[in-house]
């Protein structure tokens, strides 16, 4: 498999679509539906990028991003935030993610943005 992408998204349908699309693009995809699950499993996966939803049932993707960027092991790994309720301006005030993808998103644009950060 190719590069590793960790996806934190609570909506099952969106999570499955992202996983299918990225698998088709030869990425190794690990999906998580909650902050708790992400925090307990994602750090050991040596991801090449993180794709995080903002609004989650047990926390905020912004907080997860801040944790990743504040950790010496993960601070250089690209983080891409996704949201239907926030803007890139708000993201820039709340965390140091490399990119922001507005929902609903175009699948081809999502792939292009991920490729840009992991290549």
Secondary structure, 3 states (H helix, E strand, C coil): CCCEEEEECCCHHHHHHHHHHHHHCCCEEEEECCHHHHHHHHHHHCCCEEEEECEECCEEHHHHHHHHHCCCCCCCCEEEEEECCCCHHHHHHHCCCCEEEECCCCHHHHHHHHHHHHC
